[in-house]
Amino acid sequence: MIQDRVAGTVSPPGVLFAMLGVAALLTPFMTLAANRIVAGEGVMAWAVAAPALVAPGLLAVAAGLLLGVPAGKPWLRLFGSVLGLSGLLWLLMQGAPALLDGEGGYARVSPAIGFWLLLVILSLLLADTLTALAPGPWMRLGFLAVASAVLGVVLWSGALADLSVMQEFSSRRDAFLREALRHLGLAFGSLATATVIGFPLGILCHRRAGLRGAILPVLSFLQTIPSLAMFGLMIPILGWVGDAVPGAQDLGIAGIGFAPAFLALVLYSLLPVVGNTAAGLAAAPPAALEAARGMGMTPLQRLLRVELPLGLPIILTGLRIVLVQNIGLAVIAGLIGGGGFGTFVFQGLNQTATDLILLGALPTVALALAAAIVMDALVDLTRRTPKGTP
Amino acid sequence: MSIGWSLRPILALFLLVLVLRPEWFAPMLAPLAPEGGPVIYERASLLSLSLSHLALVAAASAAAVVVAVTLAILVTRPSGAAFRPVSRTVANMGQTFPPVAVLALAVPALGFGAGPTLVALFLYGLLPIFENAVTGLSNLPPATMEAARGIGLNRWQRLVRVELPLALPVILTGVRLSVVIAMGTATIGSTVAARTLGEVIIAGLLTNNTAYVVQGGLVVGLFAVLIYDAMVQLERRLAARVGL
């Protein structure tokens, strides 16, 4: 009986997160290294700065974890997770300059395992409360906008400028901007191209079952080919095109660089676009099609006014898959001279410079997450009848 | 979605020859190699690289299957239900993390070599298997479950004899997704010094030797396609057996 009463007031995931969070606080929170290559020495969360500066951050993290424990109070738990995340940020902002003080010009400070664990745990708490609140698409977009704005202001203000990853950024600000645009160009450009090619193909597949049986298996095999192999195999093909077709090289079509990366991404994108277009068009209920036919609509009118609007959520889901997948795969372009955030990831791996890896990997992850949230919201907004209503 | 009975043995034979007797292809690959440069990758045998690549994928996927299915069983029991929403959100959002980024982020924590690759493959592999296993275990036909209770099976017997066999085809689809991703991520693993077939491609990219790139790309691509095909066949057989 007592157990039941406790279970009703305490959220089991909240208890787990609190316990894991306390354990994570006992691991090194930041590292201090003599330069950007060597391994650093771990510093515990309470030792990163003077006690008076550290205390508010530690209190916020502890209070945040504690507020996550009660069940049935999603807004309180949401506040807790945000409070905890703010505490983490505070500790980084106080710790970085304090640790660097008097360590010489080459010293670097980075977040360590403790920070990353707490970040994951508090994000899990945030995810748990958001799932319980079940926000609608507009609210999710609002949360994303607020989170992006806060992150943007924090990075812009220079409050974290002492962190090693931000020093990597400031020493290659122009390159970062160029590769970011390259990355977006690869991801969105290949999505647009794949849509232009794949959408008509999807309509054809919907109309002719025979074509569907021939195209979809080929596309799904294309998608199983490992990305590095696919990018690599594009090199001789486009190299040949560049040599054989007059004027192709002037358009930038060559064996290495942007073109093979772009083509590989387009090939990967075709299956979700074609498959989901065909599936979306097939999702229109027979009664709706019958009614449209009864009203005397031509096949084109049926397609535009009935099948497309009803299939839009499924078609958009295909585009969501493509966008998230291509933002990730565009990293591989860095290996074949195609640019993008992968440039930093692989440079960092070559130089064993951890923070250069982060400079490439963190924006990629953030971009993929944001793209997923925005596309999921769009999919929900295009559903004519919300879930749960007949 | 199968390659068809005629193409499958041809591709398998092609792959076998490519791995065991790569020198037979030297005349065809020679135009792609730089002038006077090596045509066939000889720093390591393709066979040993293939075995190391497949072992890495198999080990990571096997561990991912055990952990992901166990977790899925736990969150679909009444006692674990509180963890279900958050675990689904994690599985959903976690899959938006690019596999390459997961691999790159594993390096600072674990250093170079097979270790970070194995961890990245394992962590990433968990998500599709978990997601499909939860779906499979929660969409069981109510009439069958009622019948299982009716004939007096206890909870453990219901799980092992009814729920898991019925959910198996859906779980296998998740395993297939995760193996395909693992094959690709393991290829990139050679950038963090894991011994995989990606080594051949990377060596080709670094020395501008397209012959290496094509060799490595063909071998790893054929392995991926044939393994995918085999798993699709297996799923079909099993689905036919449980009558879906």
Boltz contact constraints between the chains, C-beta under 6 A:
constraints:
  - contact:
      token1: [A, 12]
      token2: [B, 82]
      max_distance: 6.0
  - contact:
      token1: [A, 13]
      token2: [B, 82]
      max_distance: 6.0
  - contact:
      token1: [A, 13]
      token2: [B, 83]
      max_distance: 6.0
  - contact:
      token1: [A, 13]
      token2: [B, 86]
      max_distance: 6.0
  - contact:
      token1: [A, 127]
      token2: [B, 86]
      max_distance: 6.0
  - contact:
      token1: [A, 127]
      token2: [B, 89]
      max_distance: 6.0
  - contact:
      token1: [A, 128]
      token2: [B, 86]
      max_distance: 6.0
  - contact:
      token1: [A, 131]
      token2: [B, 85]
      max_distance: 6.0
  - contact:
      token1: [A, 131]
      token2: [B, 89]
      max_distance: 6.0
  - contact:
      token1: [A, 217]
      token2: [B, 1]
      max_distance: 6.0
  - contact:
      token1: [A, 220]
      token2: [B, 1]
      max_distance: 6.0
  - contact:
      token1: [A, 221]
      token2: [B, 225]
      max_distance: 6.0
  - contact:
      token1: [A, 224]
      token2: [B, 180]
      max_distance: 6.0
  - contact:
      token1: [A, 224]
      token2: [B, 224]
      max_distance: 6.0
  - contact:
      token1: [A, 224]
      token2: [B, 225]
      max_distance: 6.0
  - contact:
      token1: [A, 224]
      token2: [B, 228]
      max_distance: 6.0
  - contact:
      token1: [A, 225]
      token2: [B, 221]
      max_distance: 6.0
  - contact:
      token1: [A, 225]
      token2: [B, 224]
      max_distance: 6.0
  - contact:
      token1: [A, 226]
      token2: [B, 183]
      max_distance: 6.0
  - contact:
      token1: [A, 226]
      token2: [B, 184]
      max_distance: 6.0
  - contact:
      token1: [A, 226]
      token2: [B, 187]
      max_distance: 6.0
  - contact:
      token1: [A, 226]
      token2: [B, 220]
      max_distance: 6.0
  - contact:
      token1: [A, 226]
      token2: [B, 224]
      max_distance: 6.0
  - contact:
      token1: [A, 227]
      token2: [B, 184]
      max_distance: 6.0
  - contact:
      token1: [A, 228]
      token2: [B, 187]
      max_distance: 6.0
  - contact:
      token1: [A, 228]
      token2: [B, 188]
      max_distance: 6.0
  - contact:
      token1: [A, 228]
      token2: [B, 198]
      max_distance: 6.0
  - contact:
      token1: [A, 228]
      token2: [B, 201]
      max_distance: 6.0
  - contact:
      token1: [A, 229]
      token2: [B, 217]
      max_distance: 6.0
  - contact:
      token1: [A, 229]
      token2: [B, 220]
      max_distance: 6.0
  - contact:
      token1: [A, 229]
      token2: [B, 221]
      max_distance: 6.0
  - contact:
      token1: [A, 232]
      token2: [B, 201]
      max_distance: 6.0
  - contact:
      token1: [A, 232]
      token2: [B, 213]
      max_distance: 6.0
  - contact:
      token1: [A, 232]
      token2: [B, 217]
      max_distance: 6.0
  - contact:
      token1: [A, 233]
      token2: [B, 217]
      max_distance: 6.0
  - contact:
      token1: [A, 235]
      token2: [B, 210]
      max_distance: 6.0
  - contact:
      token1: [A, 235]
      token2: [B, 213]
      max_distance: 6.0
  - contact:
      token1: [A, 236]
      token2: [B, 32]
      max_distance: 6.0
  - contact:
      token1: [A, 236]
      token2: [B, 210]
      max_distance: 6.0
  - contact:
      token1: [A, 236]
      token2: [B, 214]
      max_distance: 6.0
  - contact:
      token1: [A, 324]
      token2: [B, 96]
      max_distance: 6.0
  - contact:
      token1: [A, 328]
      token2: [B, 98]
      max_distance: 6.0
  - contact:
      token1: [A, 331]
      token2: [B, 100]
      max_distance: 6.0
  - contact:
      token1: [A, 345]
      token2: [B, 104]
      max_distance: 6.0
  - contact:
      token1: [A, 349]
      token2: [B, 191]
      max_distance: 6.0
  - contact:
      token1: [A, 354]
      token2: [B, 108]
      max_distance: 6.0
  - contact:
      token1: [A, 357]
      token2: [B, 104]
      max_distance: 6.0
  - contact:
      token1: [A, 361]
      token2: [B, 101]
      max_distance: 6.0
  - contact:
      token1: [A, 361]
      token2: [B, 104]
      max_distance: 6.0
  - contact:
      token1: [A, 361]
      token2: [B, 105]
      max_distance: 6.0
  - contact:
      token1: [A, 364]
      token2: [B, 98]
      max_distance: 6.0
  - contact:
      token1: [A, 364]
      token2: [B, 101]
      max_distance: 6.0
  - contact:
      token1: [A, 365]
      token2: [B, 97]
      max_distance: 6.0
  - contact:
      token1: [A, 365]
      token2: [B, 101]
      max_distance: 6.0
  - contact:
      token1: [A, 368]
      token2: [B, 96]
      max_distance: 6.0
  - contact:
      token1: [A, 368]
      token2: [B, 98]
      max_distance: 6.0
  - contact:
      token1: [A, 369]
      token2: [B, 96]
      max_distance: 6.0
  - contact:
      token1: [A, 372]
      token2: [B, 96]
      max_distance: 6.0
